[in-house]
Amino acid sequence: MALPKALVPVSMRGYKAAWLPRDVLAGVTLAAIAIPEVMGYTSIAQTPIVTGLYTILLPLLAFALLGSSKMLVVGGDSATAAILASGLVAAGVSGATPGSPEWVGLTSLTALVCGVLLVIARIARLGFIGDFLSSSVLIGFLTGVGIQVATGQIPDILGVPKGSGNWFEQQWAWLTSLGSVSWPTLGYGAATIAVIFAFKAWLPKIPGAIIAVVGLLILATVTDASAYGVEVVGAIQGGLPPIGLPAGITWGDLPAVLSTAFACFIIIIAQSAATSRSFAMKHGDRADVNRDIVGLAASNLAAGFSGTFVVNGSPTKTQILDGQGGRTQVANLTVVAVTLVVLLFLTDLLTDLPKAVLGGVVFVIGLELIDVKGLVRVARVRRREFFIAAATALTVFIVGVGAGVILAIALSLLDVVGRQYLAHAFVLGVRGKRGYEYVPAAPGGESAPGLIVFRYGADLFYANATRFVEEVQRLVTGAPHPVRWLILDAAGISDIDYSAGVALSGLIDWLDAHGVDLIVARPESDVLETLRIYGLRGRVPDDHVYADLDTAVRAFPGAGQGRGSQRG
């Protein structure tokens, strides 16, 4: 008997039994790749190895049951792990050193706060927040994270101590320690990287990461790698994760994690929304970002209550699932089942896994985040956006991921404002039988003797209102014939804010003083209502408003005299 529709998770409605074998196989394959990946992410978050496994247990289960996306894979992620670690280090909570129980408690508290922020975002329908990080900014941000993540693994691969301080100090630390490199450790790290890239090049359908992890784990176990200086992960706590509030954490710790949680929150929405939308469109589905936020909120709350760190929608793991033919969240439920088996029965087998192997896996992940092709593509088509992406990338790995998030948001918003501020201003040239032709606004231009038809390609708001007014004044004073009508083609204007309304009122005064009538053509009803609210409708009366540009031009006194026919 079929379950009532209300009891079936949104991501699995309409499921077909024929999809089950492929989903299960895709889930097993994804688990084989995801498990060593999330174990590696603990080196970024600086938490115990087992917490990585926890990120794909209850959190992934929560999203599968409550999210909307059929494909999105939720779990530990390099970007949010990097934000988490750098943010908590900067917070400097007393007694919370990386890897300590207090540190883990703070990471779990951060996940809880992220979950609460996501709940608020869903209630307020704030899924659009993800749209405020442009694609070019995301390319730069993830490239910066990739550089930070990849370079952060070099000490583990070389077997030398990790440095402290800023990014340059950390790189200098391992560069000056090359004389004490552990060659057996380097061998494991280099072999891991080589195996992964070899499989990507020649056998792309086979996950090279799991081949490297399993093969080198067997080698390390058989040869007792730790006996000749190779650092291994050691005993891993098996069994189910601890359920409950983060241990050793008080309400007084909340302020210390707020900024970090907010930075993670922004990236979770932006990255998860972009991933969910891209794979939904690929398969002809419709993305429901606000419903996905419900699943992401539940996932982070589950992470916080199960002793692990912030989770995110992962584009890399989602791509793997899609590449293996997974169709729905049933594949991710398979990942949960495999992870549970590992936690209950197989953690002892991982004791001799060299840390250099995990470092190699994460190093490759970091390299793949460095989107050189994307940066080159942006540079070719939008030079300004390339500089924004490059500035974001540099800020992320030089200053910090948290600063990179803030800069990414600020630059994205400034880019929007900049485009509105530098909107194109055009004058309509009346060219006889050729009809209307817009040309860049410049003194000396006119549409006809005594007529200027002016179009501005943006909404009017505080930042561009002065420029708009000055552009009009330059045209009027620079026209070859005294201007009698200025027709404002308002088709490109959907809103006028208060500051722009004040500026527009002043412009009308100026035009009146110069004997110029302001005519408005093709305005939206909302714009007319805004003018009424600002008290300007009396100064732009009904006989100065035209629904059609062609009619407005023909109404100009003397229209058609000495010119051919006009057409829009």
C-alpha positions in Angstrom: 0.0 0.0 0.0 1.4 3.4 -1.0 2.1 6.0 1.7 0.0 9.1 1.7 1.7 11.8 -0.3 2.2 14.1 2.7 4.3 11.4 4.4 6.6 11.0 1.4 9.7 13.3 1.4 9.4 16.0 -1.3 12.7 14.9 -2.8 11.4 11.4 -3.4 7.9 11.9 -4.6 7.1 10.1 -7.8 9.9 7.6 -7.2 10.1 4.6 -9.6 11.2 1.2 -8.4 13.3 0.9 -11.5 15.6 3.7 -10.2 16.5 1.8 -7.0 19.5 -0.4 -8.3 21.1 2.7 -9.9 20.5 4.9 -6.8 22.0 2.3 -4.5 25.1 1.7 -6.7 25.5 5.5 -7.0 25.2 5.9 -3.2 27.8 3.2 -2.5 30.2 4.8 -4.9 29.6 8.3 -3.5 30.1 6.9 0.1 33.5 5.4 -1.0 34.6 8.9 -2.1 32.8 11.0 0.5 34.0 9.2 3.5 37.8 9.9 3.0 36.9 13.4 1.8 35.0 14.4 4.9 37.7 12.7 7.1 40.2 15.0 5.3 38.0 18.1 6.0 38.6 17.5 9.7 42.2 18.6 9.1 40.7 22.0 7.9 38.2 22.3 10.7 40.8 20.9 13.1 38.4 18.5 14.7 38.8 14.7 15.4 38.6 12.4 12.4 35.3 10.8 13.4 33.5 14.2 13.3 34.0 14.1 9.5 32.0 10.9 9.4 29.3 12.5 11.5 28.7 15.2 8.9 27.3 12.7 6.4 25.2 10.7 8.9 22.4 12.6 10.5 22.8 15.8 8.5 22.5 14.0 5.2 19.6 12.0 6.5 17.8 15.2 7.6 18.2 16.9 4.2 17.1 13.8 2.4 13.8 13.8 4.4 13.1 17.5 4.5 14.9 19.1 1.5 13.5 19.6 -1.9 16.4 18.9 -4.2 16.6 15.3 -5.6 20.4 15.6 -6.1 22.0 17.9 -3.6 24.5 16.1 -1.3 24.9 17.7 2.1 27.9 17.1 4.4 31.3 18.5 5.4 32.6 21.0 2.9 36.0 22.7 2.4 34.7 26.2 2.1 32.6 26.2 5.3 35.3 24.2 7.2 37.8 26.8 6.3 35.5 29.6 7.4 34.8 27.8 10.6 38.4 27.2 11.6 39.7 30.7 10.7 36.7 32.3 12.5 37.1 30.3 15.7 40.8 31.0 15.8 40.1 34.7 15.4 37.5 34.5 18.2 40.2 33.2 20.6 37.9 31.6 23.1 39.9 30.8 26.2 40.7 27.1 26.6 39.4 26.2 23.1 42.5 25.0 21.3 42.1 23.2 17.9 41.2 19.6 18.4 40.1 20.0 22.0 36.6 19.0 23.3 36.0 22.7 23.9 36.9 23.4 20.2 34.5 20.7 19.0 31.8 22.1 21.2 32.3 25.5 19.5 32.1 24.0 16.1 28.9 22.3 17.0 27.5 25.5 18.5 28.3 27.3 15.2 26.4 24.6 13.4 23.4 25.2 15.7 23.5 28.9 15.2 23.7 28.3 11.4 20.6 26.1 11.7 18.7 28.8 13.5 19.8 31.5 11.0 18.5 29.2 8.2 15.2 28.7 10.0 14.8 32.5 10.2 15.8 32.7 6.5 13.1 30.2 5.6 10.4 31.9 7.6 11.3 35.3 6.0 11.7 33.7 2.6 15.3 34.9 2.3 16.4 32.3 -0.3 17.1 35.2 -2.6 20.2 36.1 -0.4 22.1 33.6 -2.4 21.6 35.7 -5.5 23.7 38.5 -4.0 26.9 36.6 -4.6 27.6 36.9 -8.3 29.0 34.0 -10.3 32.3 35.9 -10.7 32.6 36.6 -7.0 31.9 32.9 -6.2 34.6 31.9 -8.7 37.0 34.2 -6.9 35.9 33.1 -3.4 36.1 29.4 -4.1 39.5 29.9 -5.8 40.8 31.6 -2.7 39.4 28.8 -0.5 41.0 26.3 -2.9 44.4 28.0 -2.5 44.1 28.1 1.2 42.9 24.5 1.5 45.5 23.1 -0.9 48.4 24.9 0.7 47.2 24.0 4.2 47.7 20.3 3.4 51.4 20.7 2.3 52.8 20.3 5.9 50.9 17.0 6.4 52.1 15.8 3.0 55.7 16.7 3.8 55.6 15.4 7.3 56.7 18.8 8.8 55.0 20.9 11.5 52.3 23.3 10.5 53.2 27.0 10.9 51.0 29.6 12.5 50.2 33.2 11.7 48.9 34.6 8.4 49.1 32.7 5.1 52.5 34.0 4.1 53.9 33.0 7.5 52.4 29.5 7.2 54.0 29.0 3.8 57.3 30.3 5.1 57.2 27.8 7.9 57.1 24.7 5.7 59.5 26.2 3.1 62.1 26.7 5.9 61.4 23.1 7.1 62.2 21.3 3.8 65.5 20.0 5.3 63.4 17.9 7.8 61.0 16.4 5.3 59.8 12.9 6.2 60.4 11.1 2.9 58.2 8.1 3.7 55.4 10.6 4.6 56.0 12.5 1.4 55.9 9.2 -0.5 52.4 8.5 0.8 51.1 12.0 0.0 52.6 12.1 -3.4 51.3 8.6 -4.3 47.8 9.7 -3.2 47.9 12.7 -5.5 49.4 10.7 -8.4 46.8 7.9 -8.1 43.9 10.4 -8.1 45.1 12.3 -11.1 46.0 9.1 -13.0 42.4 7.8 -12.6 41.0 11.2 -13.5 43.0 11.1 -16.7 42.7 7.5 -17.8 39.8 5.9 -15.8 37.6 8.8 -14.9 34.6 6.6 -14.1 36.6 4.9 -11.3 37.0 7.0 -8.1 40.8 7.3 -7.8 40.4 8.7 -4.2 39.0 5.5 -2.8 41.6 3.4 -4.7 44.4 5.5 -3.2 43.0 5.5 0.3 42.3 1.7 0.4 45.5 0.8 -1.4 47.8 3.0 0.7 46.0 2.0 3.9 46.7 -1.6 3.2 50.3 -0.8 2.4 50.7 1.3 5.6 49.1 -1.5 7.7 51.3 -4.3 6.2 54.5 -2.3 6.5 53.7 -0.7 9.9 54.2 2.8 8.5 54.1 4.5 11.9 57.3 2.6 12.8 59.3 4.6 10.3 58.0 8.1 11.1 54.7 8.3 9.1 52.0 9.9 11.2 48.8 8.0 11.1 45.3 9.0 12.2 45.3 6.5 15.1 42.4 5.2 17.0 39.0 6.5 15.8 36.1 6.5 18.1 33.5 4.2 16.7 29.8 3.9 17.3 26.9 6.4 17.1 27.6 10.1 17.5 26.8 11.8 20.9 23.3 13.3 20.8 22.6 16.5 22.7 23.8 20.0 23.3 27.5 20.6 22.6 29.5 19.6 25.7 31.3 22.2 27.7 29.5 25.1 26.0 27.6 27.9 27.7 25.4 30.8 26.5 28.4 33.0 27.1 30.1 31.4 24.1 27.4 32.4 21.7 28.8 35.9 20.8 32.1 34.3 19.9 30.6 32.2 17.1 28.0 34.6 15.7 30.1 36.2 13.0 31.5 32.8 11.9 28.1 31.3 11.8 26.8 34.2 9.7 29.6 33.9 7.3 28.9 30.1 7.0 25.2 30.9 6.6 25.8 33.2 3.6 28.0 30.6 1.9 25.6 27.8 2.6 22.7 29.6 1.0 24.7 30.8 -2.0 26.6 27.6 -2.7 23.7 25.2 -2.0 21.2 27.3 -4.0 23.6 27.5 -7.0 24.3 23.7 -6.9 20.6 22.8 -6.4 19.5 25.0 -9.3 22.1 23.9 -11.8 21.4 20.2 -11.3 17.6 20.7 -11.2 17.8 22.5 -14.6 20.0 19.8 -16.0 17.4 17.2 -15.3 14.3 19.3 -16.2 13.3 19.9 -12.6 12.4 23.1 -10.7 14.6 24.1 -7.8 12.7 25.2 -4.6 15.5 27.1 -2.8 13.2 28.0 0.2 12.3 24.4 0.7 15.9 23.4 0.5 16.7 25.9 3.2 14.4 23.8 5.4 16.5 20.8 4.7 19.8 22.7 5.2 18.5 24.1 8.5 17.6 20.6 9.7 21.0 19.4 8.6 22.9 22.0 10.5 20.8 21.5 13.6 21.4 17.8 13.3 25.1 18.4 13.0 25.1 20.7 16.1 23.2 18.1 18.2 25.4 15.2 17.0 28.9 16.5 17.9 30.1 17.7 14.5 30.6 20.9 12.5 28.8 23.0 9.9 27.5 21.2 6.8 26.8 22.6 3.4 25.5 21.5 0.0 28.5 20.1 -1.8 28.9 20.8 -5.6 31.7 18.2 -5.9 29.8 15.4 -4.2 26.6 16.3 -6.0 28.5 16.1 -9.3 29.9 12.7 -8.3 26.3 11.5 -7.5 25.1 12.8 -10.9 28.0 11.2 -12.7 27.2 7.8 -11.2 23.6 8.0 -12.4 21.9 8.8 -9.0 18.4 10.0 -9.5 17.1 10.9 -6.0 17.9 11.3 -2.3 17.6 7.5 -2.1 21.2 7.4 -3.2 22.1 9.7 -0.3 20.2 7.5 2.1 22.5 4.7 0.9 25.5 7.0 1.8 24.0 7.3 5.3 23.7 3.5 5.6 27.3 2.9 4.4 28.6 5.6 6.8 26.6 4.0 9.7 28.2 0.6 8.9 31.7 2.2 8.9 31.1 3.9 12.2 29.7 0.8 13.9 32.1 -1.9 12.5 35.0 -0.6 10.5 36.7 2.3 12.3 39.4 0.0 13.7 40.5 -0.7 10.1 41.3 3.0 9.6 43.8 3.3 12.5 46.9 3.0 10.3 45.7 5.4 7.6 48.6 7.9 7.1 47.5 11.5 7.6 49.5 12.3 4.4 46.9 10.3 2.4 44.1 12.3 3.7 46.2 15.4 3.1 46.7 14.3 -0.5 42.9 13.8 -1.0 42.1 17.3 0.4 45.0 18.8 -1.6 43.5 17.6 -4.8 40.1 18.9 -3.7 41.6 22.3 -3.1 43.3 22.3 -6.5 40.0 21.6 -8.1 38.4 24.6 -6.4 41.0 26.8 -8.1 39.0 27.8 -11.1 41.7 29.2 -13.5 39.5 28.6 -16.5 36.7 30.4 -14.9 38.9 33.4 -14.1 40.3 33.5 -17.6 36.7 33.3 -19.0 35.6 36.2 -16.8 38.7 38.2 -17.7 37.9 37.9 -21.4 34.3 39.0 -21.3 34.0 41.2 -18.2 37.3 42.7 -17.1 35.8 44.6 -14.2 34.2 41.4 -12.8 37.6 39.7 -13.1 39.2 42.2 -10.8 36.4 41.7 -8.4 36.9 37.9 -8.5 40.7 38.3 -8.1 40.4 40.7 -5.2 38.0 38.2 -3.5 40.4 35.3 -4.0 43.4 37.2 -2.7 41.5 38.4 0.4 40.3 34.8 1.2 43.8 33.2 1.4 45.8 36.2 2.5 43.5 37.9 5.1 41.1 35.1 5.9 38.0 33.4 4.7 35.7 35.4 7.0 37.0 38.6 5.5 36.6 37.1 2.1 32.9 36.4 2.7 32.4 40.0 3.8 34.3 41.4 0.8 32.5 39.0 -1.6 29.1 40.3 -0.4 30.3 44.0 -0.5 31.8 43.7 -3.9 28.7 42.0 -5.3 26.5 44.7 -4.0 28.9 47.4 -5.2 28.9 45.9 -8.6 25.1 46.1 -8.7 25.2 49.7 -7.6 28.0 50.5 -10.0 26.1 49.2 -12.9 23.1 51.2 -12.0 25.3 54.3 -11.4 27.0 53.9 -14.7 23.8 53.1 -16.6 23.8 54.0 -20.3 22.2 57.3 -21.2 20.8 57.6 -24.7 19.3 60.2 -27.0 16.8 59.2 -29.5 17.8 60.2 -33.0 14.9 60.7 -35.4 16.2 59.6 -38.8 13.3 59.8 -41.1 12.4 56.5 -42.8 15.0 54.7 -40.7 12.8 55.3 -37.7 14.3 55.7 -34.2 17.9 55.2 -33.4 19.4 55.6 -29.9 22.8 57.1 -29.7 25.1 57.8 -26.7 24.1 61.0 -24.9 26.5 63.8 -25.6 26.3 67.6 -25.7 25.3 68.7 -29.2 22.9 65.8 -29.7 19.2 66.2 -30.3 16.3 64.2 -31.7 14.9 67.0 -33.7 15.2 70.8 -33.6 13.8 71.7 -30.2 13.3 68.1 -29.2 15.4 65.7 -27.1 14.1 62.1 -26.4 16.2 60.9 -23.5 16.3 57.3 -22.2 18.2 56.2 -19.1 18.8 52.5 -18.7 18.4 52.1 -14.9 16.1 52.8 -12.0 16.6 56.2 -10.4 18.0 56.1 -6.9 20.2 58.0 -4.5 23.5 57.0 -6.2 22.7 57.9 -9.8 20.1 60.7 -9.4 22.7 63.5 -9.5 24.3 61.9 -12.6 20.9 61.6 -14.3 20.1 65.3 -13.6 23.5 66.5 -14.8 23.3 64.4 -18.0 19.9 66.0 -18.8 21.3 69.5 -18.1 24.3 68.9 -20.3 22.1 67.8 -23.2 19.7 70.8 -22.9 22.4 73.4 -22.6 24.5 71.8 -25.3 21.7 71.3 -27.9 22.2 73.1 -31.2 18.7 74.4 -31.1 16.7 75.8 -28.1 15.0 72.8 -26.5 11.2 73.0 -26.1 10.4 69.4 -25.2 12.4 66.8 -23.2 10.7 63.5 -23.6 11.9 61.0 -21.0 11.5 57.5 -22.3 10.7 55.8 -19.0 10.6 52.2 -20.3 13.9 51.5 -18.5 12.8 53.0 -15.2 10.8 50.8 -12.8 11.4 52.7 -9.6 12.4 56.1 -8.3 13.6 56.3 -4.7 13.0 59.3 -2.4 16.4 60.9 -3.1 15.9 60.6 -6.8 12.4 62.0 -6.4 13.9 65.1 -4.8 16.5 65.4 -7.6 13.7 65.0 -10.2 11.7 67.8 -8.6 14.8 70.0 -8.8 15.3 69.1 -12.4 11.7 70.1 -13.3 12.4 73.4 -11.7 15.5 73.8 -13.8 13.7 72.8 -17.0 10.9 75.2 -16.3 13.4 78.0 -15.8 14.8 77.2 -19.3 11.4 77.0 -20.9 11.5 73.2 -21.4 8.5 71.0 -20.9 9.1 67.5 -19.4 7.2 64.8 -21.2 7.1 61.3 -19.8 6.6 58.4 -22.3 6.0 54.7 -21.6 6.0 54.9 -17.8 5.0 52.0 -15.6 1.9 52.5 -13.5 4.1 52.1 -10.3 6.3 54.9 -11.5 3.3 57.2 -12.0 2.0 56.3 -8.5 5.5 57.1 -7.1 5.4 60.5 -8.7 2.0 61.1 -7.2 3.2 60.1 -3.7 6.2 62.5 -4.2 3.8 65.3 -5.2 5.1 65.5 -8.7 2.1 64.4 -10.7 0.8 68.0 -10.7 4.0 69.0 -12.3 3.9 66.2 -14.9 0.1 66.5 -15.8 -1.8 63.9 -17.7 -1.3 65.7 -21.1 2.4 65.4 -20.5 2.3 61.6 -20.1 2.1 59.2 -23.1 1.7 55.5 -23.0 3.4 55.2 -26.4 6.7 56.7 -27.4 5.7 57.1 -31.0 2.6 59.1 -30.0 4.7 61.3 -27.8 7.2 62.1 -30.5 4.4 62.9 -33.0 2.7 65.2 -30.4 5.7 67.4 -30.4 4.8 70.8 -31.9 6.1 70.8 -35.5 6.6 67.0 -35.6 7.0 65.7 -39.1 7.9 69.0 -40.6 10.9 68.6 -42.7 11.3 65.0 -41.8 10.2 61.7 -43.2 7.8 59.3 -41.6 8.8 57.9 -38.1 8.2 54.5 -36.8 9.1 52.8 -33.5 
